Amino acid sequence: MKNEIQLLDVVALTMDIPKHNLVRGEIGAVVECYPNDGYEVEFIALDGYTYALLALRGNQLIPLRQKPQRMAKLTIPATIFVNQPVEIMTAAEHPLQAISA
């Protein structure tokens, strides 16, 4: 299976791009896909400021995707309790621990 880069993928640079002050490992997001392995990638600072937006080739990027190791055995819907105390427990103390064993 080919690991193709897709629109909105988070990617990392595989090489330095000194002309734009970018170094290998910087992380950006694919905002456009072009024919012939071209991608428009946006690099954003922690404050939300875009510090670089440029077209790159696929060999200059690597997609950062986390693939699940296995499917979940149990799904529990998330519920938000406003103004409720939070109880902190270890995984071994969790009441559902017996189910996952």
ZADO-1210 file (C-alpha; in nm, 4 decimals, padded with zeros to 6 digits):
<atoms>
<atom x="00.0000" y="00.0000" z="00.0000" code="MET" pos="1"/>
<atom x="00.1452" y="00.3322" z="-00.1097" code="LYS" pos="2"/>
<atom x="00.1619" y="00.5973" z="00.1626" code="ASN" pos="3"/>
<atom x="00.0228" y="00.8852" z="-00.0453" code="GLU" pos="4"/>
<atom x="-00.0033" y="01.2349" z="00.0920" code="ILE" pos="5"/>
<atom x="-00.3595" y="01.3658" z="00.1012" code="GLN" pos="6"/>
<atom x="-00.5327" y="01.6996" z="00.1494" code="LEU" pos="7"/>
<atom x="-00.5168" y="01.8192" z="00.5142" code="LEU" pos="8"/>
<atom x="-00.2488" y="01.5654" z="00.6069" code="ASP" pos="9"/>
<atom x="00.0038" y="01.6745" z="00.8660" code="VAL" pos="10"/>
<atom x="00.3486" y="01.6395" z="00.7095" code="VAL" pos="11"/>
<atom x="00.7131" y="01.6904" z="00.8036" code="ALA" pos="12"/>
<atom x="00.9917" y="01.8160" z="00.5820" code="LEU" pos="13"/>
<atom x="01.2479" y="01.5559" z="00.4790" code="THR" pos="14"/>
<atom x="01.5098" y="01.8184" z="00.3885" code="MET" pos="15"/>
<atom x="01.6149" y="02.1740" z="00.4658" code="ASP" pos="16"/>
<atom x="01.4772" y="02.4536" z="00.2477" code="ILE" pos="17"/>
<atom x="01.7165" y="02.7405" z="00.3265" code="PRO" pos="18"/>
<atom x="01.5516" y="02.9839" z="00.0823" code="LYS" pos="19"/>
<atom x="01.2453" y="02.9851" z="00.3115" code="HIS" pos="20"/>
<atom x="01.4317" y="02.9336" z="00.6430" code="ASN" pos="21"/>
<atom x="01.2756" y="02.5874" z="00.6869" code="LEU" pos="22"/>
<atom x="01.4666" y="02.2931" z="00.8305" code="VAL" pos="23"/>
<atom x="01.4176" y="01.9201" z="00.8036" code="ARG" pos="24"/>
<atom x="01.1541" y="01.7992" z="01.0517" code="GLY" pos="25"/>
<atom x="00.9396" y="02.1135" z="01.0521" code="GLU" pos="26"/>
<atom x="00.5718" y="02.0262" z="01.0569" code="ILE" pos="27"/>
<atom x="00.3055" y="02.1693" z="00.8280" code="GLY" pos="28"/>
<atom x="-00.0361" y="02.0905" z="00.6833" code="ALA" pos="29"/>
<atom x="-00.1221" y="02.0112" z="00.3218" code="VAL" pos="30"/>
<atom x="-00.3706" y="02.2761" z="00.2067" code="VAL" pos="31"/>
<atom x="-00.3748" y="02.1863" z="-00.1648" code="GLU" pos="32"/>
<atom x="-00.2807" y="01.8871" z="-00.3783" code="CYS" pos="33"/>
<atom x="-00.1472" y="01.9433" z="-00.7302" code="TYR" pos="34"/>
<atom x="-00.0916" y="01.7008" z="-01.0181" code="PRO" pos="35"/>
<atom x="00.2447" y="01.5273" z="-01.0526" code="ASN" pos="36"/>
<atom x="00.3180" y="01.4900" z="-00.6802" code="ASP" pos="37"/>
<atom x="00.2910" y="01.8586" z="-00.5888" code="GLY" pos="38"/>
<atom x="00.1532" y="01.9931" z="-00.2602" code="TYR" pos="39"/>
<atom x="00.0883" y="02.3344" z="-00.1092" code="GLU" pos="40"/>
<atom x="00.1984" y="02.3184" z="00.2544" code="VAL" pos="41"/>
<atom x="00.1285" y="02.5730" z="00.5265" code="GLU" pos="42"/>
<atom x="00.3625" y="02.6057" z="00.8242" code="PHE" pos="43"/>
<atom x="00.2062" y="02.7699" z="01.1300" code="ILE" pos="44"/>
<atom x="00.3661" y="02.8980" z="01.4524" code="ALA" pos="45"/>
<atom x="00.2198" y="02.8197" z="01.7944" code="LEU" pos="46"/>
<atom x="00.0479" y="03.1591" z="01.7972" code="ASP" pos="47"/>
<atom x="-00.1416" y="03.0704" z="01.4767" code="GLY" pos="48"/>
<atom x="00.0708" y="03.2905" z="01.2505" code="TYR" pos="49"/>
<atom x="00.1531" y="03.1379" z="00.9103" code="THR" pos="50"/>
<atom x="00.5277" y="03.1709" z="00.8667" code="TYR" pos="51"/>
<atom x="00.5567" y="02.9807" z="00.5374" code="ALA" pos="52"/>
<atom x="00.3228" y="02.8714" z="00.2598" code="LEU" pos="53"/>
<atom x="00.4853" y="02.7053" z="-00.0366" code="LEU" pos="54"/>
<atom x="00.4542" y="02.4392" z="-00.3034" code="ALA" pos="55"/>
<atom x="00.6628" y="02.1281" z="-00.2417" code="LEU" pos="56"/>
<atom x="00.7208" y="01.7885" z="-00.4030" code="ARG" pos="57"/>
<atom x="00.6234" y="01.4621" z="-00.2392" code="GLY" pos="58"/>
<atom x="00.9893" y="01.3622" z="-00.1927" code="ASN" pos="59"/>
<atom x="01.0330" y="01.6682" z="00.0324" code="GLN" pos="60"/>
<atom x="00.7560" y="01.5534" z="00.2672" code="LEU" pos="61"/>
<atom x="00.6586" y="01.2606" z="00.4824" code="ILE" pos="62"/>
<atom x="00.3003" y="01.2199" z="00.6089" code="PRO" pos="63"/>
<atom x="00.2614" y="01.1985" z="00.9866" code="LEU" pos="64"/>
<atom x="-00.0230" y="00.9550" z="01.0417" code="ARG" pos="65"/>
<atom x="-00.0842" y="00.7454" z="01.3462" code="GLN" pos="66"/>
<atom x="-00.2378" y="00.4155" z="01.2528" code="LYS" pos="67"/>
<atom x="-00.4230" y="00.2189" z="01.5221" code="PRO" pos="68"/>
<atom x="-00.2478" y="-00.0942" z="01.6446" code="GLN" pos="69"/>
<atom x="-00.5811" y="-00.2727" z="01.6974" code="ARG" pos="70"/>
<atom x="-00.9507" y="-00.2020" z="01.7047" code="MET" pos="71"/>
<atom x="-01.1111" y="-00.0982" z="02.0335" code="ALA" pos="72"/>
<atom x="-01.2955" y="-00.3776" z="02.2146" code="LYS" pos="73"/>
<atom x="-01.5338" y="-00.1357" z="02.3815" code="LEU" pos="74"/>
<atom x="-01.6574" y="00.2110" z="02.2935" code="THR" pos="75"/>
<atom x="-01.7902" y="00.4409" z="02.5637" code="ILE" pos="76"/>
<atom x="-01.9601" y="00.7685" z="02.4641" code="PRO" pos="77"/>
<atom x="-01.7967" y="01.0789" z="02.6061" code="ALA" pos="78"/>
<atom x="-02.0133" y="01.2794" z="02.8451" code="THR" pos="79"/>
<atom x="-01.9298" y="01.6205" z="02.9860" code="ILE" pos="80"/>
<atom x="-02.0240" y="01.6883" z="03.3473" code="PHE" pos="81"/>
<atom x="-02.0150" y="02.0590" z="03.4261" code="VAL" pos="82"/>
<atom x="-01.8995" y="02.1559" z="03.7754" code="ASN" pos="83"/>
<atom x="-01.8441" y="01.7952" z="03.8784" code="GLN" pos="84"/>
<atom x="-01.5292" y="01.6826" z="04.0613" code="PRO" pos="85"/>
<atom x="-01.2881" y="01.4760" z="03.8592" code="VAL" pos="86"/>
<atom x="-01.1791" y="01.1447" z="04.0078" code="GLU" pos="87"/>
<atom x="-00.8290" y="01.0424" z="03.9098" code="ILE" pos="88"/>
<atom x="-00.7466" y="00.6716" z="03.9054" code="MET" pos="89"/>
<atom x="-00.4901" y="00.4436" z="03.7525" code="THR" pos="90"/>
<atom x="-00.5816" y="00.2124" z="03.4648" code="ALA" pos="91"/>
<atom x="-00.5727" y="-00.0851" z="03.7036" code="ALA" pos="92"/>
<atom x="-00.8296" y="00.0834" z="03.9311" code="GLU" pos="93"/>
<atom x="-01.0699" y="00.1627" z="03.6442" code="HIS" pos="94"/>
<atom x="-01.4029" y="-00.0276" z="03.6716" code="PRO" pos="95"/>
<atom x="-01.3799" y="-00.1354" z="03.3071" code="LEU" pos="96"/>
<atom x="-01.0347" y="-00.2886" z="03.3525" code="GLN" pos="97"/>
<atom x="-01.1914" y="-00.6359" z="03.3936" code="ALA" pos="98"/>
<atom x="-01.3596" y="-00.6057" z="03.0517" code="ILE" pos="99"/>
<atom x="-01.0392" y="-00.5260" z="02.8627" code="SER" pos="100"/>
<atom x="-00.8422" y="-00.8103" z="03.0216" code="ALA" pos="101"/>
</atoms>
